Amino acid sequence: MGRPVKHDDTRLEVLQRDAYACVVCGVGTRDVHHIFADELWDEGGDFAENGVALCANHRIDALATTLSVETLLDRAGLAERPLPPQLHAVEQYDRWGNPLL
């Protein structure tokens, strides 16, 4: 899923897609957050489909999983879910790869 690219290229692609604004509140930002932790991929999850622009407050919520993967995907307008290879498409997971009950 997606194509691994250099971090700076990925960051720029995500910021342009998200209009340099937090996808949750619309505040201007230059911060990009991984939807799924990049450690869940062998080659790293550093590609645009796994990134989203978030302000500092919403980044904290995403890291704490208060903001779900599905919410971030919806807000970014990403129809296709990036999914690390060890996870199953029929399940839902938090950003750390833990199944949601």
GUKOL-469163 format. One record per residue: residue number from 1; residue in three letters; x, y, z of N, C-alpha, C, O in turn. Coordinates in Angstrom, 3 decimals, decimal comma, m for minus. Each point is the difference from the previous one (the first is absolute). Layout:
N
<atom nr="NUM" rest="ala" n_east="X" n_north="Y" n_up="Z" ca_east="X" ca_north="Y" ca_up="Z" c_east="X" c_north="Y" c_up="Z" o_east="X" o_north="Y" o_up="Z"/>
...
END
This chain:
101
<atom nr="1" rest="met" n_east="0,850" n_north="m1,179" n_up="0,000" ca_east="m0,850" ca_north="1,179" ca_up="0,000" c_east="0,888" c_north="1,230" c_up="0,000" o_east="0,900" o_north="0,136" o_up="0,829"/>
<atom nr="2" rest="gly" n_east="m1,164" n_north="0,745" n_up="m1,758" ca_east="0,777" ca_north="1,220" ca_up="m0,076" c_east="1,398" c_north="m0,251" c_up="m0,507" o_east="0,395" o_north="m1,143" o_up="m0,229"/>
<atom nr="3" rest="arg" n_east="0,332" n_north="2,187" n_up="0,059" ca_east="1,369" ca_north="m0,136" ca_up="m0,441" c_east="0,915" c_north="0,668" c_up="1,005" o_east="m0,196" o_north="1,169" o_up="0,334"/>
<atom nr="4" rest="pro" n_east="1,191" n_north="m1,891" n_up="0,152" ca_east="0,935" ca_north="0,643" ca_up="0,911" c_east="0,745" c_north="1,123" c_up="m0,720" o_east="0,518" o_north="m0,196" o_up="m1,100"/>
<atom nr="5" rest="val" n_east="m0,466" n_north="1,359" n_up="1,717" ca_east="0,729" ca_north="1,135" ca_up="m0,560" c_east="0,812" c_north="0,646" c_up="1,101" o_east="m0,190" o_north="m0,299" o_up="1,179"/>
<atom nr="6" rest="lys" n_east="1,092" n_north="1,181" n_up="m1,560" ca_east="0,779" ca_north="0,699" ca_up="1,010" c_east="m0,919" c_north="0,798" c_up="0,910" o_east="m1,019" o_north="0,530" o_up="m0,442"/>
<atom nr="7" rest="his" n_east="1,378" n_north="m0,449" n_up="1,695" ca_east="m0,852" ca_north="0,657" ca_up="1,001" c_east="m0,405" c_north="1,408" c_up="m0,427" o_east="m1,176" o_north="0,348" o_up="0,110"/>
<atom nr="8" rest="asp" n_east="2,101" n_north="0,468" n_up="m0,589" ca_east="m0,339" ca_north="1,369" ca_up="m0,385" c_east="m1,009" c_north="0,023" c_up="m1,138" o_east="m0,901" o_north="0,838" o_up="m0,017"/>
<atom nr="9" rest="asp" n_east="1,049" n_north="m1,758" n_up="m0,935" ca_east="m0,951" ca_north="m0,082" ca_up="m1,106" c_east="m1,385" c_north="m0,397" c_up="0,507" o_east="m1,010" o_north="0,566" o_up="m0,417"/>
<atom nr="10" rest="thr" n_east="0,977" n_north="m1,534" n_up="1,311" ca_east="m1,272" ca_north="m0,454" ca_up="0,573" c_east="m0,679" c_north="1,135" c_up="0,744" o_east="m1,194" o_north="0,244" o_up="m0,172"/>
<atom nr="11" rest="arg" n_east="1,956" n_north="0,438" n_up="0,992" ca_east="m0,526" ca_north="1,103" ca_up="0,801" c_east="m0,624" c_north="1,065" c_up="m0,897" o_east="m1,112" o_north="0,463" o_up="0,257"/>
<atom nr="12" rest="leu" n_east="1,823" n_north="m0,080" n_up="m1,297" ca_east="m0,488" ca_north="1,013" ca_up="m0,919" c_east="m1,268" c_north="m0,472" c_up="m0,723" o_east="m0,948" o_north="0,770" o_up="m0,156"/>
<atom nr="13" rest="glu" n_east="0,931" n_north="m2,015" n_up="m0,276" ca_east="m1,175" ca_north="m0,549" ca_up="m0,681" c_east="m1,231" c_north="0,022" c_up="0,912" o_east="m1,093" o_north="0,366" o_up="m0,432"/>
<atom nr="14" rest="val" n_east="1,280" n_north="m0,758" n_up="1,691" ca_east="m1,120" ca_north="m0,012" ca_up="0,959" c_east="m0,462" c_north="1,422" c_up="0,295" o_east="m1,202" o_north="0,266" o_up="0,012"/>
<atom nr="15" rest="leu" n_east="2,126" n_north="0,641" n_up="0,224" ca_east="m0,375" ca_north="1,382" ca_up="0,293" c_east="m0,756" c_north="0,632" c_up="m1,167" o_east="m0,977" o_north="0,720" o_up="0,206"/>
<atom nr="16" rest="gln" n_east="1,423" n_north="m0,985" n_up="m1,414" ca_east="m0,707" ca_north="0,538" ca_up="m1,165" c_east="m1,401" c_north="m0,608" c_up="m0,114" o_east="m0,974" o_north="0,711" o_up="m0,247"/>
<atom nr="17" rest="arg" n_east="0,883" n_north="m2,031" n_up="0,429" ca_east="m1,310" ca_north="m0,664" ca_up="m0,072" c_east="m0,964" c_north="0,569" c_up="1,044" o_east="m1,179" o_north="0,212" o_up="m0,284"/>
<atom nr="18" rest="asp" n_east="1,694" n_north="0,033" n_up="1,499" ca_east="m0,830" ca_north="0,470" ca_up="1,109" c_east="m0,022" c_north="1,533" c_up="0,117" o_east="m0,458" o_north="0,545" o_up="1,004"/>
<atom nr="19" rest="ala" n_east="0,956" n_north="0,137" n_up="m2,037" ca_east="m0,036" ca_north="1,464" ca_up="m0,087" c_east="0,685" c_north="0,686" c_up="1,192" o_east="m0,439" o_north="1,061" o_up="0,444"/>
<atom nr="20" rest="tyr" n_east="1,511" n_north="m1,670" n_up="0,066" ca_east="0,777" ca_north="0,568" ca_up="1,108" c_east="m0,875" c_north="0,324" c_up="1,208" o_east="0,244" o_north="0,980" o_up="0,705"/>
<atom nr="21" rest="ala" n_east="m1,261" n_north="m1,802" n_up="m0,469" ca_east="m0,916" ca_north="0,240" ca_up="1,117" c_east="m0,309" c_north="m1,317" c_up="0,704" o_east="m0,068" o_north="m1,055" o_up="m0,631"/>
<atom nr="22" rest="cys" n_east="m0,114" n_north="1,132" n_up="1,930" ca_east="m0,404" ca_north="m1,168" ca_up="0,780" c_east="m1,313" c_north="m0,529" c_up="m0,559" o_east="m0,957" o_north="0,757" o_up="m0,166"/>
<atom nr="23" rest="val" n_east="0,907" n_north="m2,050" n_up="m0,123" ca_east="m1,209" ca_north="m0,583" ca_up="m0,589" c_east="m1,162" c_north="m0,066" c_up="0,995" o_east="m1,139" o_north="m0,240" o_up="m0,400"/>
<atom nr="24" rest="val" n_east="1,413" n_north="0,449" n_up="1,679" ca_east="m1,055" ca_north="m0,057" ca_up="1,017" c_east="m0,607" c_north="1,383" c_up="0,236" o_east="m1,221" o_north="0,158" o_up="m0,024"/>
<atom nr="25" rest="cys" n_east="2,072" n_north="0,839" n_up="0,253" ca_east="m0,522" ca_north="1,321" ca_up="0,383" c_east="0,254" c_north="1,098" c_up="m1,031" o_east="m0,576" o_north="1,083" o_up="0,109"/>
<atom nr="26" rest="gly" n_east="1,417" n_north="m1,334" n_up="m1,097" ca_east="0,259" ca_north="0,984" ca_up="m1,040" c_east="1,078" c_north="1,021" c_up="0,312" o_east="0,277" o_north="0,870" o_up="m0,826"/>
<atom nr="27" rest="val" n_east="0,337" n_north="m0,955" n_up="1,996" ca_east="1,072" ca_north="0,928" ca_up="0,366" c_east="1,202" c_north="m0,269" c_up="m0,904" o_east="0,333" o_north="m1,154" o_up="m0,268"/>
<atom nr="28" rest="gly" n_east="0,306" n_north="2,208" n_up="m0,193" ca_east="1,179" ca_north="m0,147" ca_up="m0,833" c_east="1,095" c_north="m0,773" c_up="0,722" o_east="0,235" o_north="0,211" o_up="1,190"/>
<atom nr="29" rest="thr" n_east="0,435" n_north="m1,107" n_up="m1,914" ca_east="1,064" ca_north="m0,801" ca_up="0,603" c_east="1,007" c_north="m0,427" c_up="m1,053" o_east="m0,307" o_north="m0,028" o_up="m1,192"/>
<atom nr="30" rest="arg" n_east="1,480" n_north="m0,296" n_up="1,629" ca_east="1,028" ca_north="m0,603" ca_up="m0,844" c_east="0,411" c_north="m1,358" c_up="0,576" o_east="1,011" o_north="m0,579" o_up="m0,396"/>
<atom nr="31" rest="asp" n_east="m1,825" n_north="0,082" n_up="1,345" ca_east="0,286" ca_north="m1,283" ca_up="0,643" c_east="m0,757" c_north="m1,130" c_up="m0,691" o_east="m1,186" o_north="0,121" o_up="m0,306"/>
<atom nr="32" rest="val" n_east="1,894" n_north="m1,218" n_up="0,069" ca_east="m0,587" ca_north="m1,187" ca_up="m0,613" c_east="0,118" c_north="m1,150" c_up="0,979" o_east="1,047" o_north="m0,199" o_up="0,616"/>
<atom nr="33" rest="his" n_east="m2,110" n_north="m0,548" n_up="m0,475" ca_east="m0,102" ca_north="m1,102" ca_up="0,944" c_east="m0,229" c_north="m1,297" c_up="m0,763" o_east="m0,758" o_north="m0,029" o_up="m0,969"/>
<atom nr="34" rest="his" n_east="1,418" n_north="m1,052" n_up="1,406" ca_east="m0,263" ca_north="m1,319" ca_up="m0,582" c_east="m1,333" c_north="m0,515" c_up="0,534" o_east="m0,234" o_north="0,031" o_up="1,208"/>
<atom nr="35" rest="ile" n_east="m0,637" n_north="m0,501" n_up="m2,088" ca_east="m1,284" ca_north="m0,551" ca_up="0,419" c_east="0,236" c_north="m1,301" c_up="0,762" o_east="m0,470" o_north="m0,156" o_up="1,127"/>
<atom nr="36" rest="phe" n_east="1,192" n_north="m0,772" n_up="m1,738" ca_east="0,501" ca_north="m1,191" ca_up="0,695" c_east="1,472" c_north="0,250" c_up="0,293" o_east="0,710" o_north="0,556" o_up="m0,839"/>
<atom nr="37" rest="ala" n_east="m0,245" n_north="m0,955" n_up="2,007" ca_east="1,403" ca_north="0,177" ca_up="0,364" c_east="0,892" c_north="m0,585" c_up="m1,086" o_east="m0,219" o_north="m1,122" o_up="m0,458"/>
<atom nr="38" rest="asp" n_east="1,227" n_north="1,890" n_up="0,049" ca_east="0,857" ca_north="m0,452" ca_up="m1,105" c_east="0,791" c_north="m1,254" c_up="0,345" o_east="0,477" o_north="m0,689" o_up="m0,901"/>
<atom nr="39" rest="glu" n_east="m0,330" n_north="0,382" n_up="2,172" ca_east="0,704" ca_north="m1,211" ca_up="0,420" c_east="m0,751" c_north="m1,278" c_up="m0,362" o_east="0,579" o_north="m1,086" o_up="0,037"/>
<atom nr="40" rest="leu" n_east="m1,853" n_north="1,201" n_up="m0,385" ca_east="m0,784" ca_north="m1,184" ca_up="m0,341" c_east="0,329" c_north="m0,551" c_up="m1,388" o_east="m0,411" o_north="m1,111" o_up="m0,335"/>
<atom nr="41" rest="trp" n_east="1,136" n_north="1,864" n_up="m0,461" ca_east="0,441" ca_north="m0,459" ca_up="m1,323" c_east="1,467" c_north="m0,361" c_up="0,063" o_east="0,779" o_north="0,685" o_up="0,663"/>
<atom nr="42" rest="asp" n_east="m0,389" n_north="m1,753" n_up="m1,346" ca_east="1,412" ca_north="m0,386" ca_up="m0,061" c_east="0,834" c_north="1,092" c_up="m0,642" o_east="1,095" o_north="0,309" o_up="0,470"/>
<atom nr="43" rest="glu" n_east="m1,610" n_north="0,279" n_up="m1,545" ca_east="0,743" ca_north="1,035" ca_up="m0,710" c_east="m0,376" c_north="1,407" c_up="0,468" o_east="0,462" o_north="0,983" o_up="m0,579"/>
<atom nr="44" rest="gly" n_east="m1,285" n_north="m0,874" n_up="1,606" ca_east="m0,439" ca_north="1,292" ca_up="0,522" c_east="m1,301" c_north="0,427" c_up="m0,639" o_east="m0,244" o_north="m0,294" o_up="m1,171"/>
<atom nr="45" rest="gly" n_east="m0,581" n_north="0,971" n_up="1,912" ca_east="m1,310" ca_north="0,427" ca_up="m0,488" c_east="0,011" c_north="1,424" c_up="m0,497" o_east="m0,985" o_north="0,727" o_up="0,130"/>
<atom nr="46" rest="asp" n_east="2,120" n_north="m0,329" n_up="m0,709" ca_east="0,188" ca_north="1,383" ca_up="m0,405" c_east="m0,471" c_north="0,221" c_up="m1,431" o_east="0,810" o_north="0,156" o_up="m0,914"/>
<atom nr="47" rest="phe" n_east="m2,143" n_north="m0,143" n_up="0,727" ca_east="m0,583" ca_north="0,305" ca_up="m1,297" c_east="m1,266" c_north="0,811" c_up="0,226" o_east="m0,591" o_north="m0,052" o_up="1,079"/>
<atom nr="48" rest="ala" n_east="0,178" n_north="0,794" n_up="m2,085" ca_east="m1,066" ca_north="0,995" ca_up="0,157" c_east="m1,310" c_north="m0,584" c_up="0,495" o_east="m0,707" o_north="0,651" o_up="0,770"/>
<atom nr="49" rest="glu" n_east="0,365" n_north="m1,857" n_up="m1,189" ca_east="m1,275" ca_north="m0,598" ca_up="0,412" c_east="m0,017" c_north="m0,349" c_up="1,483" o_east="m1,062" o_north="m0,289" o_up="0,553"/>
<atom nr="50" rest="asn" n_east="2,217" n_north="0,310" n_up="0,095" ca_east="0,093" ca_north="m0,264" ca_up="1,430" c_east="0,300" c_north="1,277" c_up="0,781" o_east="0,393" o_north="m0,056" o_up="1,166"/>
<atom nr="51" rest="gly" n_east="m0,578" n_north="1,209" n_up="m1,812" ca_east="0,281" ca_north="1,261" ca_up="0,666" c_east="m1,203" c_north="0,910" c_up="0,013" o_east="m0,883" o_north="m0,102" o_up="m0,852"/>
<atom nr="52" rest="val" n_east="0,854" n_north="0,993" n_up="1,827" ca_east="m1,092" ca_north="0,956" ca_up="0,132" c_east="0,546" c_north="1,249" c_up="0,698" o_east="0,828" o_north="m0,095" o_up="0,905"/>
<atom nr="53" rest="ala" n_east="m1,306" n_north="1,267" n_up="m1,340" ca_east="0,401" ca_north="1,255" ca_up="0,634" c_east="m0,830" c_north="0,211" c_up="1,261" o_east="m1,230" o_north="m0,032" o_up="m0,041"/>
<atom nr="54" rest="leu" n_east="1,914" n_north="0,247" n_up="1,156" ca_east="m0,681" ca_north="0,229" ca_up="1,278" c_east="0,670" c_north="1,142" c_up="0,749" o_east="1,218" o_north="0,166" o_up="m0,067"/>
<atom nr="55" rest="cys" n_east="m2,018" n_north="0,621" n_up="0,782" ca_east="0,545" ca_north="1,003" ca_up="0,907" c_east="0,581" c_north="m0,726" c_up="1,219" o_east="m0,191" o_north="m1,204" o_up="0,165"/>
<atom nr="56" rest="ala" n_east="0,886" n_north="1,939" n_up="0,665" ca_east="0,648" ca_north="m0,606" ca_up="1,175" c_east="m1,015" c_north="m0,677" c_up="0,930" o_east="0,263" o_north="m1,092" o_up="0,504"/>
<atom nr="57" rest="asn" n_east="m1,409" n_north="1,721" n_up="m0,275" ca_east="m1,007" ca_north="m0,575" ca_up="0,903" c_east="m0,577" c_north="m1,296" c_up="m0,549" o_east="m0,145" o_north="m0,977" o_up="0,734"/>
<atom nr="58" rest="his" n_east="m0,181" n_north="0,967" n_up="m2,003" ca_east="m0,591" ca_north="m1,207" ca_up="m0,572" c_east="1,046" c_north="m1,091" c_up="m0,231" o_east="m0,339" o_north="m1,182" o_up="m0,046"/>
<atom nr="59" rest="arg" n_east="1,586" n_north="1,566" n_up="m0,097" ca_east="1,070" ca_north="m0,999" ca_up="m0,080" c_east="0,077" c_north="m0,772" c_up="1,320" o_east="0,163" o_north="m1,220" o_up="0,002"/>
<atom nr="60" rest="ile" n_east="m0,280" n_north="1,929" n_up="1,109" ca_east="0,008" ca_north="m0,644" ca_up="1,314" c_east="m1,182" c_north="m0,962" c_up="0,113" o_east="0,151" o_north="m1,117" o_up="0,496"/>
<atom nr="61" rest="asp" n_east="m1,324" n_north="1,549" n_up="m0,958" ca_east="m1,184" ca_north="m0,868" ca_up="0,032" c_east="0,203" c_north="m1,243" c_up="m0,864" o_east="m0,411" o_north="m1,096" o_up="0,384"/>
<atom nr="62" rest="ala" n_east="1,036" n_north="1,258" n_up="m1,537" ca_east="0,243" ca_north="m1,141" ca_up="m0,883" c_east="1,006" c_north="m0,969" c_up="0,627" o_east="m0,186" o_north="m1,214" o_up="m0,077"/>
<atom nr="63" rest="leu" n_east="1,232" n_north="1,732" n_up="0,686" ca_east="0,993" ca_north="m0,864" ca_up="0,644" c_east="m0,608" c_north="m0,751" c_up="1,182" o_east="0,376" o_north="m1,139" o_up="0,276"/>
<atom nr="64" rest="ala" n_east="m1,317" n_north="1,778" n_up="0,422" ca_east="m0,668" ca_north="m0,633" ca_up="1,137" c_east="m1,160" c_north="m0,883" c_up="m0,454" o_east="m0,669" o_north="m0,617" o_up="0,829"/>
<atom nr="65" rest="thr" n_east="0,432" n_north="0,553" n_up="m2,113" ca_east="m1,080" ca_north="m0,748" ca_up="m0,653" c_east="m1,395" c_north="0,518" c_up="0,364" o_east="m0,986" o_north="m0,718" o_up="m0,164"/>
<atom nr="66" rest="thr" n_east="0,898" n_north="1,949" n_up="0,653" ca_east="m1,296" ca_north="0,642" ca_up="0,199" c_east="m0,638" c_north="0,275" c_up="m1,354" o_east="m1,220" o_north="m0,070" o_up="m0,149"/>
<atom nr="67" rest="leu" n_east="2,052" n_north="0,381" n_up="m0,829" ca_east="m0,444" ca_north="0,110" ca_up="m1,393" c_east="0,307" c_north="m1,331" c_up="m0,664" o_east="1,150" o_north="m0,440" o_up="m0,002"/>
<atom nr="68" rest="ser" n_east="m2,150" n_north="m0,197" n_up="m0,553" ca_east="0,188" ca_north="m1,326" ca_up="m0,585" c_east="0,628" c_north="0,073" c_up="m1,384" o_east="m0,020" o_north="1,041" o_up="m0,657"/>
<atom nr="69" rest="val" n_east="0,573" n_north="m2,161" n_up="0,235" ca_east="0,533" ca_north="m0,146" ca_up="m1,352" c_east="m1,089" c_north="0,341" c_up="m1,007" o_east="0,252" o_north="0,734" o_up="m0,956"/>
<atom nr="70" rest="glu" n_east="m1,459" n_north="m1,256" n_up="1,154" ca_east="m1,099" ca_north="0,239" ca_up="m0,937" c_east="m0,372" c_north="1,475" c_up="m0,066" o_east="m0,288" o_north="0,511" o_up="m1,082"/>
<atom nr="71" rest="thr" n_east="0,287" n_north="0,183" n_up="2,218" ca_east="m0,299" ca_north="1,427" ca_up="0,013" c_east="1,036" c_north="0,764" c_up="m0,796" o_east="m0,345" o_north="0,879" o_up="m0,790"/>
<atom nr="72" rest="leu" n_east="1,613" n_north="m1,206" n_up="0,991" ca_east="1,066" ca_north="0,690" ca_up="m0,732" c_east="m0,100" c_north="m0,258" c_up="m1,497" o_east="0,174" o_north="0,917" o_up="m0,802"/>
<atom nr="73" rest="leu" n_east="m0,452" n_north="m2,162" n_up="0,421" ca_east="m0,150" ca_north="m0,330" ca_up="m1,415" c_east="m1,176" c_north="0,770" c_up="m0,607" o_east="0,118" o_north="0,549" o_up="m1,095"/>
<atom nr="74" rest="asp" n_east="m1,239" n_north="m0,508" n_up="1,796" ca_east="m1,177" ca_north="0,726" ca_up="m0,489" c_east="0,289" c_north="1,485" c_up="m0,150" o_east="m0,322" o_north="0,599" o_up="m1,026"/>
<atom nr="75" rest="arg" n_east="0,925" n_north="m0,009" n_up="2,039" ca_east="0,274" ca_north="1,439" ca_up="m0,017" c_east="0,986" c_north="0,376" c_up="m1,100" o_east="m0,075" o_north="1,094" o_up="m0,559"/>
<atom nr="76" rest="ala" n_east="1,000" n_north="m2,006" n_up="0,249" ca_east="0,972" ca_north="0,254" ca_up="m1,067" c_east="m0,564" c_north="m0,337" c_up="m1,374" o_east="0,642" o_north="0,255" o_up="m1,019"/>
<atom nr="77" rest="gly" n_east="m1,852" n_north="m0,833" n_up="0,992" ca_east="m0,606" ca_north="m0,364" ca_up="m1,271" c_east="0,658" c_north="m1,190" c_up="m0,673" o_east="m0,021" o_north="m0,122" o_up="m1,225"/>
<atom nr="78" rest="leu" n_east="0,609" n_north="m0,763" n_up="2,036" ca_east="0,674" ca_north="m1,182" ca_up="m0,533" c_east="m0,975" c_north="m1,171" c_up="m0,017" o_east="m0,356" o_north="m0,534" o_up="1,051"/>
<atom nr="79" rest="ala" n_east="m0,066" n_north="0,145" n_up="m2,222" ca_east="m0,968" ca_north="m1,087" ca_up="m0,135" c_east="0,633" c_north="m1,353" c_up="0,288" o_east="m0,642" o_north="m0,886" o_up="0,565"/>
<atom nr="80" rest="glu" n_east="1,891" n_north="0,730" n_up="m0,949" ca_east="0,678" ca_north="m1,281" ca_up="0,187" c_east="0,869" c_north="0,055" c_up="1,251" o_east="0,798" o_north="0,920" o_up="0,178"/>
<atom nr="81" rest="arg" n_east="m0,963" n_north="m1,909" n_up="0,675" ca_east="0,745" ca_north="m0,074" ca_up="1,253" c_east="1,397" c_north="m0,533" c_up="m0,213" o_east="0,156" o_north="m1,068" o_up="m0,592"/>
<atom nr="82" rest="pro" n_east="0,879" n_north="1,777" n_up="1,057" ca_east="1,329" ca_north="m0,608" ca_up="m0,010" c_east="0,003" c_north="m1,074" c_up="1,083" o_east="m0,506" o_north="0,245" o_up="1,095"/>
<atom nr="83" rest="leu" n_east="1,048" n_north="m1,400" n_up="m1,360" ca_east="m0,038" ca_north="m1,071" ca_up="0,986" c_east="1,321" c_north="m0,737" c_up="0,012" o_east="0,401" o_north="m0,563" o_up="m1,019"/>
<atom nr="84" rest="pro" n_east="0,288" n_north="0,555" n_up="2,157" ca_east="1,233" ca_north="m0,780" ca_up="0,093" c_east="m0,276" c_north="m1,460" c_up="m0,353" o_east="m1,086" o_north="m0,501" o_up="0,291"/>
<atom nr="85" rest="pro" n_east="2,037" n_north="m0,189" n_up="m0,906" ca_east="m0,244" ca_north="m1,339" ca_up="m0,526" c_east="m0,418" c_north="m1,041" c_up="1,039" o_east="m0,671" o_north="m0,970" o_up="m0,352"/>
<atom nr="86" rest="gln" n_east="1,043" n_north="1,139" n_up="1,603" ca_east="m0,349" ca_north="m0,993" ca_up="1,016" c_east="m1,412" c_north="0,185" c_up="0,554" o_east="m0,466" o_north="m0,825" o_up="0,786"/>
<atom nr="87" rest="leu" n_east="m0,224" n_north="1,904" n_up="m1,188" ca_east="m1,355" ca_north="0,257" ca_up="0,466" c_east="m1,008" c_north="m0,441" c_up="m1,058" o_east="0,318" o_north="m0,036" o_up="m1,189"/>
<atom nr="88" rest="his" n_east="m1,527" n_north="m0,297" n_up="1,620" ca_east="m1,033" ca_north="m0,534" ca_up="m0,884" c_east="m1,040" c_north="1,058" c_up="m0,334" o_east="m0,432" o_north="0,747" o_up="0,878"/>
<atom nr="89" rest="ala" n_east="0,032" n_north="m0,680" n_up="m2,130" ca_east="m0,922" ca_north="1,036" ca_up="m0,477" c_east="m1,381" c_north="m0,079" c_up="0,646" o_east="m0,712" o_north="1,003" o_up="0,024"/>
<atom nr="90" rest="val" n_east="0,317" n_north="m2,144" n_up="0,491" ca_east="m1,338" ca_north="m0,130" ca_up="0,593" c_east="m0,061" c_north="0,517" c_up="1,433" o_east="m1,088" o_north="0,128" o_up="0,562"/>
<atom nr="91" rest="glu" n_east="2,219" n_north="0,165" n_up="0,027" ca_east="0,065" ca_north="0,500" ca_up="1,375" c_east="0,228" c_north="1,508" c_up="0,005" o_east="0,417" o_north="0,574" o_up="m1,006"/>
<atom nr="92" rest="gln" n_east="m0,692" n_north="0,061" n_up="2,138" ca_east="0,367" ca_north="1,393" ca_up="0,214" c_east="1,066" c_north="0,041" c_up="1,076" o_east="m0,026" o_north="m0,787" o_up="0,947"/>
<atom nr="93" rest="tyr" n_east="0,975" n_north="1,720" n_up="m1,099" ca_east="1,147" ca_north="0,086" ca_up="0,889" c_east="0,224" c_north="1,439" c_up="0,437" o_east="m0,442" o_north="0,938" o_up="m0,664"/>
<atom nr="94" rest="asp" n_east="1,138" n_north="m0,771" n_up="1,793" ca_east="0,467" ca_north="1,325" ca_up="0,365" c_east="1,309" c_north="0,252" c_up="m0,746" o_east="0,483" o_north="m0,873" o_up="m0,722"/>
<atom nr="95" rest="arg" n_east="0,077" n_north="2,032" n_up="0,891" ca_east="1,200" ca_north="0,369" ca_up="m0,753" c_east="1,208" c_north="m0,882" c_up="0,325" o_east="0,966" o_north="m0,026" o_up="m0,762"/>
<atom nr="96" rest="trp" n_east="m1,010" n_north="m0,678" n_up="1,858" ca_east="1,118" ca_north="m0,839" ca_up="0,422" c_east="m0,179" c_north="m1,442" c_up="m0,478" o_east="0,847" o_north="m0,849" o_up="0,276"/>
<atom nr="97" rest="gly" n_east="m1,942" n_north="0,562" n_up="m0,991" ca_east="m0,239" ca_north="m1,336" ca_up="m0,509" c_east="m0,751" c_north="m0,898" c_up="0,961" o_east="m0,098" o_north="m1,205" o_up="m0,232"/>
<atom nr="98" rest="asn" n_east="m0,437" n_north="1,768" n_up="1,309" ca_east="m0,787" ca_north="m0,781" ca_up="0,944" c_east="m1,426" c_north="m0,098" c_up="m0,509" o_east="m0,581" o_north="1,010" o_up="m0,398"/>
<atom nr="99" rest="pro" n_east="m0,001" n_north="m2,216" n_up="0,401" ca_east="m1,385" ca_north="m0,144" ca_up="m0,466" c_east="m0,975" c_north="0,732" c_up="0,913" o_east="0,149" o_north="0,008" o_up="1,222"/>
<atom nr="100" rest="leu" n_east="m1,151" n_north="0,607" n_up="m1,849" ca_east="m1,046" ca_north="0,675" ca_up="0,786" c_east="m1,071" c_north="m1,028" c_up="0,332" o_east="m0,431" o_north="m0,770" o_up="m0,859"/>
<atom nr="101" rest="leu" n_east="0,019" n_north="0,770" n_up="2,094" ca_east="m1,029" ca_north="m0,950" ca_up="0,434" c_east="m1,373" c_north="0,617" c_up="m0,091" o_east="m0,992" o_north="m0,652" o_up="0,325"/>
END
